[in-house]
Amino acid sequence: MRINPAYLKRIAVRVGLNLLTLMIIVSISFAIMKAAPGKPFETERNPSPQVLEELHKKYDFTYGQYLRGIFLHGDFRYSYSHRNSTVLEIIGEALPVSMELGCYALLLAISMGLAWGLMSALYRGRWFESFIMALAMIGIAVPNFVLGSVLQLFISLKWHAAPVAGWNDVSSKVLPVLTLSLTYIAYITRIARGSFLENLNKDYIRTARAKGMPEFRIFRKHLLRNSILPVINYLAPATASVLTGTLVVEKIFNIPGMGRYFIESVFQRDFPLALGVIIVYSVFLLFLNLLADIILTFVDPRIQLQ
């Protein structure tokens, strides 16, 4: 496919705007952290002024020092609560766990969401559609902390089918993945159903059926490609949210991911760690939104021409 030069220029402008957006996010987050009540070293047991001065000299930093560190040297500073550990070391341990959880949840959400959306569109007006859409509404309405607690209560404590918490073997990963994915399954189901319904009534589908084309080939070659565009648009921010860890799910199931470290950093006034997690999440969100635009261009070349 020939790439339009104007489209490449648009992508370059988007990259520049993303960098500017990242700068704004870092600036606002830094200001909020500094303005928050409480100091990071107030939890120490009556430190002497000399000790307090040494702690501030080693760990404290200004806005300019922080920006120069992260953008010029990739230095996210030392963590306040995890002494002698840098923020990058902590994120390096936590991010793979969150990404593993997120990948499992995302794969389950995409496969189940597309399947349920297609089935509810094909069986429109029947009891199966009502059942699927009722489940989708429940998945959207019920918060993660309620769903996770209910699953722990019945599946773990009452039926003893899976561990209550942890992230070790396969059985311990079932409940967190299910809890994290159900909301996204519900959203993808609703989006996919609307898109499938819209395209099922198009002329090219009726023409393909009139020519005797098999239903599976119609779905793979025509229906899926044209119906998946709204799902791709939704998946960009959803993927960023899933892959960087959901705060509530990781806290409920005691998973050592980004979300749990972020909550701990806020309560312990660990500004460098909190800022590091925010920056990682922001980079994922901005990058995946840009990637979604590029993928949409290859799925539907008309977007590039516009």
C-alpha positions as CSV (number, residue, x, y, z in Angstrom):
1,M,0.0,0.0,0.0
2,R,1.4,3.4,-1.0
3,I,1.7,5.7,2.0
4,N,0.4,9.3,1.5
5,P,3.1,11.8,2.5
6,A,0.5,14.0,4.1
7,Y,-0.4,11.1,6.3
8,L,3.3,10.7,7.4
9,K,3.3,14.4,8.2
10,R,0.2,13.9,10.3
11,I,1.9,11.0,12.2
12,A,5.0,13.2,12.9
13,V,2.7,16.0,14.2
14,R,1.0,13.4,16.5
15,V,4.3,12.3,17.9
16,G,5.3,15.8,18.7
17,L,1.9,16.5,20.3
18,N,2.3,13.3,22.3
19,L,5.7,14.5,23.7
20,L,4.1,17.8,24.6
21,T,1.2,16.0,26.3
22,L,3.7,13.9,28.3
23,M,5.5,17.0,29.5
24,I,2.2,18.5,30.6
25,I,1.2,15.2,32.5
26,V,4.6,15.1,34.2
27,S,4.4,18.8,35.2
28,I,0.8,18.5,36.6
29,S,1.6,15.3,38.4
30,F,4.8,16.8,39.9
31,A,2.9,19.9,41.1
32,I,0.1,17.7,42.7
33,M,2.7,15.5,44.5
34,K,4.5,18.4,45.9
35,A,1.3,20.2,47.0
36,A,-0.1,17.0,48.7
37,P,-0.2,17.2,52.5
38,G,2.5,15.4,54.4
39,K,6.2,14.9,53.8
40,P,7.9,11.7,52.7
41,F,10.2,11.5,55.7
42,E,7.7,12.3,58.4
43,T,7.2,8.6,59.1
44,E,10.7,8.3,60.4
45,R,11.1,7.8,64.2
46,N,12.0,11.4,65.3
47,P,15.0,11.8,62.9
48,S,17.6,14.4,64.0
49,P,17.9,17.5,61.8
50,Q,21.2,16.2,60.5
51,V,19.7,12.9,59.4
52,L,16.7,14.7,57.9
53,E,19.1,17.0,56.0
54,E,21.0,14.0,54.6
55,L,17.8,12.3,53.6
56,H,16.6,15.3,51.7
57,K,20.0,15.7,50.1
58,K,20.0,12.1,48.8
59,Y,16.3,11.7,47.8
60,D,14.8,15.2,47.3
61,F,14.8,16.9,43.9
62,T,13.5,20.0,42.1
63,Y,11.2,20.1,39.1
64,G,14.1,21.0,36.8
65,Q,16.3,18.2,38.1
66,Y,13.6,15.6,37.6
67,L,12.9,16.7,34.0
68,R,16.6,16.6,33.1
69,G,16.9,13.2,34.8
70,I,14.1,11.5,33.0
71,F,14.4,13.0,29.5
72,L,18.2,13.2,29.3
73,H,19.4,10.3,31.3
74,G,16.4,8.1,31.9
75,D,16.9,8.6,35.7
76,F,13.6,8.2,37.6
77,R,15.4,8.8,41.0
78,Y,15.4,6.5,44.1
79,S,12.3,5.3,45.8
80,Y,11.6,6.8,49.2
81,S,9.9,3.7,50.6
82,H,12.2,1.1,49.0
83,R,15.5,2.4,50.2
84,N,18.5,1.8,47.9
85,S,16.2,0.8,45.0
86,T,15.6,2.9,42.0
87,V,12.2,3.5,40.6
88,L,13.3,1.8,37.3
89,E,14.3,-1.3,39.2
90,I,10.9,-1.5,41.0
91,I,9.0,-0.9,37.7
92,G,11.2,-3.4,36.0
93,E,10.0,-6.0,38.5
94,A,6.3,-4.9,38.6
95,L,5.6,-4.2,34.9
96,P,6.1,-7.8,33.6
97,V,3.6,-9.0,36.2
98,S,1.0,-6.4,35.2
99,M,1.7,-7.0,31.5
100,E,1.2,-10.8,31.9
101,L,-2.1,-10.2,33.8
102,G,-3.2,-7.6,31.2
103,C,-2.3,-9.8,28.2
104,Y,-4.3,-12.7,29.5
105,A,-7.3,-10.5,30.3
106,L,-7.1,-8.7,27.0
107,L,-7.0,-11.9,25.0
108,L,-10.0,-13.2,26.9
109,A,-11.8,-9.9,26.5
110,I,-11.2,-9.7,22.7
111,S,-12.1,-13.3,21.9
112,M,-15.2,-13.5,24.2
113,G,-16.3,-9.9,23.3
114,L,-16.2,-10.5,19.5
115,A,-17.8,-13.9,19.8
116,W,-20.6,-12.7,22.1
117,G,-21.1,-9.6,19.9
118,L,-21.4,-11.6,16.7
119,M,-23.8,-14.2,18.3
120,S,-26.0,-11.5,19.8
121,A,-26.1,-9.8,16.3
122,L,-26.9,-13.1,14.5
123,Y,-29.6,-14.0,17.0
124,R,-31.2,-10.6,17.3
125,G,-34.6,-10.6,18.9
126,R,-34.2,-14.0,20.5
127,W,-33.7,-14.9,24.1
128,F,-29.9,-15.5,23.5
129,E,-29.4,-11.9,22.6
130,S,-31.3,-10.7,25.7
131,F,-29.2,-13.0,27.9
132,I,-25.9,-11.8,26.4
133,M,-26.8,-8.2,26.7
134,A,-28.0,-8.6,30.2
135,L,-24.6,-10.1,31.1
136,A,-22.9,-7.2,29.3
137,M,-24.8,-4.7,31.4
138,I,-23.9,-6.5,34.6
139,G,-20.3,-6.5,33.6
140,I,-20.3,-2.8,32.9
141,A,-22.3,-1.9,36.0
142,V,-20.6,-4.0,38.7
143,P,-17.3,-2.5,39.9
144,N,-14.1,-4.6,39.9
145,F,-13.8,-4.6,43.7
146,V,-17.3,-6.0,44.0
147,L,-16.8,-8.6,41.3
148,G,-13.4,-9.7,42.7
149,S,-14.7,-10.0,46.2
150,V,-17.7,-12.1,45.1
151,L,-15.5,-14.4,43.1
152,Q,-13.2,-14.8,46.1
153,L,-16.1,-15.5,48.3
154,F,-17.8,-18.2,46.2
155,I,-15.1,-19.7,44.0
156,S,-12.2,-19.6,46.6
157,L,-13.7,-19.7,50.0
158,K,-17.0,-21.6,49.4
159,W,-16.1,-24.0,46.5
160,H,-12.3,-24.1,47.0
161,A,-11.8,-24.1,43.2
162,A,-9.0,-21.5,43.1
163,P,-6.7,-19.7,45.5
164,V,-7.9,-16.5,47.2
165,A,-4.9,-14.4,46.2
166,G,-1.4,-14.6,44.8
167,W,0.2,-14.8,41.4
168,N,2.1,-18.1,41.2
169,D,0.6,-21.1,39.4
170,V,-2.2,-21.2,36.8
171,S,-5.0,-21.7,39.3
172,S,-4.0,-18.5,41.1
173,K,-4.3,-16.5,37.9
174,V,-7.8,-17.5,37.0
175,L,-9.7,-15.2,39.3
176,P,-7.6,-12.0,38.7
177,V,-7.8,-12.5,34.9
178,L,-11.5,-13.1,35.0
179,T,-12.1,-10.1,37.3
180,L,-10.1,-7.8,35.1
181,S,-11.5,-9.0,31.8
182,L,-15.2,-9.1,32.5
183,T,-15.7,-5.3,32.2
184,Y,-13.8,-5.2,28.9
185,I,-15.7,-8.2,27.6
186,A,-18.9,-6.3,28.3
187,Y,-17.8,-3.2,26.5
188,I,-16.4,-5.1,23.5
189,T,-19.6,-7.1,23.3
190,R,-21.8,-4.0,23.1
191,I,-19.5,-2.3,20.6
192,A,-19.1,-5.3,18.4
193,R,-22.8,-6.1,18.4
194,G,-23.7,-2.6,17.2
195,S,-21.0,-2.7,14.5
196,F,-22.0,-6.3,13.3
197,L,-25.6,-5.3,13.2
198,E,-24.8,-2.2,11.1
199,N,-22.7,-4.2,8.6
200,L,-25.0,-7.3,8.4
201,N,-27.5,-5.1,6.6
202,K,-25.1,-3.7,4.0
203,D,-25.4,-4.4,0.4
204,Y,-22.0,-6.1,0.0
205,I,-23.1,-8.8,2.6
206,R,-26.3,-9.5,0.7
207,T,-24.4,-9.6,-2.6
208,A,-21.9,-12.1,-1.2
209,R,-24.6,-14.3,0.1
210,A,-26.5,-14.1,-3.2
211,K,-23.3,-15.3,-5.0
212,G,-23.3,-18.4,-2.7
213,M,-20.2,-17.5,-0.7
214,P,-19.8,-19.6,2.5
215,E,-20.8,-17.8,5.7
216,F,-17.4,-18.3,7.3
217,R,-15.7,-16.6,4.3
218,I,-18.2,-13.8,4.4
219,F,-17.4,-13.3,8.1
220,R,-13.6,-13.5,7.7
221,K,-13.2,-11.5,4.4
222,H,-16.0,-8.9,4.7
223,L,-17.9,-8.7,7.9
224,L,-15.0,-8.9,10.5
225,R,-12.7,-6.4,8.7
226,N,-15.4,-3.7,8.4
227,S,-17.0,-4.3,11.8
228,I,-13.8,-4.4,13.9
229,L,-12.9,-0.7,13.4
230,P,-14.9,0.6,16.4
231,V,-13.4,-2.2,18.5
232,I,-9.8,-1.2,17.5
233,N,-10.6,2.4,18.5
234,Y,-11.8,1.2,22.0
235,L,-8.9,-1.1,22.4
236,A,-6.2,1.6,22.4
237,P,-7.0,3.1,25.8
238,A,-8.3,-0.2,27.1
239,T,-5.0,-1.9,26.3
240,A,-3.0,0.8,28.1
241,S,-5.2,0.5,31.1
242,V,-5.1,-3.3,31.2
243,L,-1.4,-3.8,30.5
244,T,-0.2,-1.3,33.1
245,G,-2.2,-2.9,35.8
246,T,-5.5,-2.2,37.4
247,L,-5.2,-0.8,40.8
248,V,-8.1,-2.5,42.4
249,V,-7.6,-6.0,41.0
250,E,-3.9,-6.1,41.9
251,K,-4.7,-4.9,45.4
252,I,-7.6,-7.3,46.0
253,F,-5.6,-10.4,44.8
254,N,-2.2,-9.2,46.3
255,I,-0.5,-9.2,42.9
256,P,2.9,-7.5,42.9
257,G,2.2,-5.3,39.8
258,M,2.2,-1.6,39.0
259,G,-1.2,-1.0,40.5
260,R,-0.2,-2.2,44.0
261,Y,3.0,-0.3,44.0
262,F,1.2,2.9,42.9
263,I,-1.3,2.6,45.8
264,E,1.5,2.0,48.3
265,S,3.5,4.9,46.9
266,V,0.6,7.3,47.4
267,F,0.0,6.3,51.0
268,Q,3.7,6.4,51.8
269,R,4.3,9.7,50.0
270,D,6.8,8.0,47.7
271,F,6.7,10.7,45.1
272,P,9.4,9.3,42.7
273,L,7.7,5.9,42.5
274,A,4.2,7.4,42.0
275,L,5.5,9.7,39.3
276,G,7.3,6.8,37.6
277,V,4.1,4.7,37.4
278,I,2.2,7.7,36.1
279,I,4.7,8.3,33.4
280,V,4.8,4.6,32.3
281,Y,1.0,4.6,32.1
282,S,0.9,7.8,30.1
283,V,3.5,6.6,27.6
284,F,1.5,3.4,27.1
285,L,-1.7,5.3,26.6
286,L,-0.2,7.9,24.1
287,F,1.7,5.2,22.2
288,L,-1.2,2.8,21.9
289,N,-3.6,5.6,20.7
290,L,-1.1,6.4,18.0
291,L,-0.7,2.7,17.2
292,A,-4.5,2.4,16.9
293,D,-4.6,5.1,14.3
294,I,-1.8,3.4,12.3
295,I,-3.6,0.0,12.5
296,L,-6.9,1.6,11.4
297,T,-5.1,2.9,8.3
298,F,-4.0,-0.5,7.2
299,V,-7.4,-2.0,8.0
300,D,-9.3,0.7,6.1
301,P,-7.0,2.6,3.6
302,R,-9.7,5.2,3.1
303,I,-8.7,6.8,6.4
304,Q,-5.2,7.6,5.1
305,L,-6.7,9.3,2.0
306,Q,-8.8,11.6,4.3
